[in-house]
Amino acid sequence: MDSTWKSLRTYLLVTPQTLVLLAFLVLPIAMIGIVSFWQFNGYAMIPAFSWENYAGIFSSQVTIATYLNTFKYVVLVWTFCLAIAFPVAYFLAFHIERQSRRIILFLVCTIPFWTSNIIRMISWIPVLGKEGLVNQALLGLGLVNQPVEWLLYSDFAIVLGMVHLYNFFMIAPIFNSLMRIDRDLITAAVDMGASGFQVLKEIILPLTAPGMAIGSIFVVTLTMGDYLTVRLMGGGQAASVGKLINTQIGSLQYPLAAANAVLLLVVTLIVVVGILRVVDIRKEL
């Protein structure tokens, strides 16, 4: 009787979380998958089972180019986030001795989250615009004869905005991994004659790989579905899958938007599974 009650109690404990997961995650995704097979006649959705929406996606050169452009943003944002996050996390973990100062500096990295995404994007306009601070400085120093136009409303601005938004999602897990490294391992390696580069290569990077993988998952998934940054920082001149879906929803093409959402989800899951196959993150969790 006791063993039965213990087993039943376990199921009862997980039931609320399971119901919430089913109601707010599994069911909406299932509904999106169902709608993706419906048809749209220009006025209303027609419940049916048709591959027309998916066929239209793969046969459209514009849509394929949009997906490729999104992958370009993902690669660039991930590269810059990793290049910035690792040195910052390494500095906080190994070069700041006082715990209180380390906490303060870590909180400084969260400053971009103190305001909304829209405010953060708009704040770049007076910095990167034709009359912005950067162009004024370049003109004042005589480095250019006219304002640089590609600083704003371009791929450069989009990548910069995304790195600004998502860099902390890479810093936090890498910092956590670095703090878990046993300092005695590094001391022992140095005592045995290992150089700084060897310590970095043989100890720090392998032990930090799970944190990098978790940060990569955050950055990749957020970048894949981002449309607000592309819209504001691209000035309507750039395309991404998230923006494409938003445009299709605005024109009431829900089945086609659902098909793109399903395809985007599948592609994102493939990337995440690929990351998990390369790095085992269970020790970090």
N, C-alpha and C positions, 0 to 999 in steps of 0.2 A: 504493500500500500504506500509506504513512504517513497519507494523508488518511482512508483507511478505518479505520485504527487509532485516529486521533484522534476520529473520529465515534463509533466503538464505545466508546472510553474515556469519552466524555461520557455515553452511556447507562448504562454500568456505574456511574458515579459517582452517578447519580440513582436507580438501582435500589433500594438499601436504603431511602431515604426514601420512595420510591413504595410499596414493599411495606408499610412501617409505616403509611403514610397509608391504604392500602387496607384493611389488617387491623384498624386501631383506630379508623377514622373512617368510611370509606365503607361497609364491610361492616356495622357495627352499625346505621348509619342505614338501610341497605337492609333489614335484618332488622326494624327497627321499622316501616318502611313496609309490609312484607309482613304482619306481625302485625296491623297496623291494619285490614286487610280481613277478618280472621278473625272468627268468632262466638264468643260466650260464653253457655253455657246455664245458668249459675249454679253449675256444678260444674267444668267443664273447658272449655278452648278447642277450637274445632272449626275445623280448617284449611278455609278456603273463600274465595271472592271475593265480598264483600258490601259494599255502601255503607251498611249499617245503622248502623255506628258514627258515620260522618260525618253521616248524616241525623239521628241522635239529638243530635249536638252542635248543629247549626243549628236544630233544632226545640225545644231546651230553653231556656226563658227564663232559668233559673238559670245555665246554662253561658255564655250570651251576656252576662249581667250580670257573671259572673266575669271574662270577657275584658275587658269595659269597665272593670271595677275595676282590672284589671292595667294597662291603658293609662293609667289615672289615676295610678297609682303611677309609671309610667315617665315621664310628663310632669313630675310634681312632683319626682321625684328628679333627673331631668336638669336641670331649671330651677335647683334649689338647688345642685347640684354645679357647674354652670357659673358661677353667681353667686358661689360661694365660691372656686372654683379659679382663675378668671382674676385676681382681685386678689392672691391668694397668690402665684401664679406670676409676676405682673408685679412684685410687691415683691421677690421673690427674684432676678429677672433684671435689674432696672434700679436697685434701691435698695440692694442689697448689693454693695459693691465688692470685698471680699476673697473670693477663691475658696474658701478654707478655711472661712470663716464661712457662705458660701452652701451648701457641701456639708453642713455640720453642720445647718443649718436645713432643708435638703431631706430629710435623713435623719430629722429630727424628724417630718416628714409621714408617714413610714412606720411610726411607732410603733403605730398600730392593727393592723398586720400581725404584730406580735411575739407575739400571742396568737391563739387560735382564734376563729372566728366566734361560737361559743356563749358563750364567756367574755365577749366584747365585748358581746353582747346582754344577758346576765345582769347585767353591770355597770351597765346603765341602770336596773335595778329599784330599787336603793336611792337612785337620784337622782330618778326620776320617780314613784315610788309614792306612795300616800296618806300614808305616814309618811316619805317621802323628803326629800332635802335641799331640793329646790325648793319643795315644799309647806310644809315647816317654815319656810323663809325668807319665803314669802308670808304665812303666818299670823303670823310674828313681826313683820313690817312692817305688819300690819293691812290688807293689800291684799285679803284674802279672809277670809270668816268660817268657811269649811269647806274641807277639802282639795279641790283640783281633780282631778276623776276622769279627764278626757280626756287627761292627760299620759301615761298608760300604758295599754296594751291598747286602742289606738285607731289610726286612720289616721295621726294625728300621730306616734305612737311608731314606726309602721312606716316612714314616710318618713324620720324622724330616724335610725332604725337603718340604713336603706339608704344614706343620705347619709354616715353615719359609715363604713360599710364600703367604699363605692365612690368616695368623693371623690378619693382619690389617683389613681385611674385617669383622672381628668380633669386633675388637676394636672400629672402627669408629661408627657403629650404637649404640653400648652400651654406648660409651662416649656421643653421642648425647642425648640418653635417660636420662642419669644421669644429664646432664646439664639442662634438662628441668624440673627436679624435683624442686618443690617449697621448698626452704630451711626452710620456716616457718613451714611446716608440720613436719620436723625433729625436729625443735626447740620445737614445741608444744608437740610432743611425748616425748621428753626428759624431759620437764618440768612436764609432767604428770607421770613421773617415769618409762618410758620405758627404758629397757636396750639396749645396742648397738646391741645385737643379735635380739631383738624384732623389733627395728627400721629397721634392715636389712631385716628381714623376712616379716614384715607387710607393710612396705612402699617402701623401695628401690627395692627389688626384683620384687614385682608386677608391679611397675611403669617402671622397666627396661625390663620387659618381651617382649614388642614389639621390642625393639632394639636387644635383644637376638634372637628373631625370624627372623628378617631381616638378621642379621649376620649368623644365621644358614642356611638360604636359600642360601646366597652367598657361604658359605663354602661347603655345600652339593653339590650344582650344579657344582662348580668348581672341586671338588674332584672326582665326578662321571665321568666326561669327561677327566680327566687328563691322559695323556699317556707319556708326555715328562719326567716328574719327575720319573715315574715308570721305564722308559727305562734307564735314566741316573743313578739314585740312586739305582736301582735294579740290574744293571749290566746285564740285559737281563735274569735274573733268576726269575723274578716276573711277574705276569700277572694281567692285569686289562682290563675292557671292552674297554676303550679308546685305549689301546695298541693293543687289539684284532682287533678292527676296522681298525686301522692304518695298521696292518699286512695284513688284508684282502684286503684293498685298494692297498697295494703294490704288491699283487699277482693278481690284476685285478678282484677280486671277488666282484664286486660292488653290485650286488643284495644282497648277504649275508651280506656285510658290511652295506648296507642300512637297512636291516632288524634288525640288531643289533643296529643301530643308532635309529631306530624308537622305539625299545623295551627299550633302555636306556632312551630315551626321556619320554616314558610313565611312567617308574619307577620313574624317577626324578620328574615328575609332580605329581605323587601320593604322594611322600614324601613331596613336597612343599605344596600340598593341605592339607596333614595331619598336617603340621606345622601351616598353616593358620586356620585350624579348632580349634586348641588348643589355639592359641593366636591371638587376634584381633590387626592387625598392622595398621589399618586405622588412628588411632590417631597419629601414628608416621609419616605418610605420609602427 
